[in-house]
């Protein structure tokens, strides 16, 4: 069999798939991924939670880069990989889709049974009072306060930000929460931050009902996603992966297809 036939056979033989997706699922939508084929960082690791919360200069740098990057990230559209997985759900074959991505492109493609493991970048949350707001509204406020930055452009980065490495961020203005004056943060799990327990529990419950796992576009180098593959292996259910390059779980996989996600899943369309 060729690779596409192998993954088609695997998906056809299972009725309740636990689907786990990563950055490779969204690269064809213009959103860069983090790692190379060996699972190593292609770039500087993303912003850390502790640094963001304790260092005002780090927050200014993050939001300045994010203000520029959001113009592209916020316009990204689902690609055939997202549409294929939405079709899988519509056929009643997907127990849940657990995504490590924060771009909400699975939902845009029509998937409804989705758990956003690492949160969602289209929403901003106050770390003091918990107030949330649409990222578009916050972007408007950033633009209003930082008009000198509107003309800047830079290469896109995986977290919806941009590579503005040589800029001076001291004058950049970051609004505080209008309700309590607290720190505003994108409603995503930052590097070094803990995934909420209720999210983990919800995903684990869905894994208990699954008869197989399908990993799409993830090296699984981050433990928050890798742990679910460990759970599946312990449960004794088969695990298939579609990913370009090495994964942290290669020795746990039943089969692996090294192909672009949208190509390997094209039969679903």
Buried (B, 14 or more C-beta within 10 A) or exposed (E): EEBBEBBBEBBEEBBBBBBBBBBBBBBBBEBBBBBBEEBEEEBEEBBBBEBBBEEEEBBBBBBBBBBBBBBBBBEBEBBBBBBBBBBBBEEEBBBBBBBBBBBBBBBBBBBEEBBBBBBBBBBBBBBBEEBEBEBEEBBEBBBEEBEEBEEBEBEBBBBBBBBBEEBEBEEBEBEEBEEEEBBBBBBBBBBEBEBEEEBBEBBEEBBEEBBBBBBBBBBBBBEBBBBBBBBBBEBEBBBBBBBBBBBBBBEBBBBBBBBBBBBBBBBBE
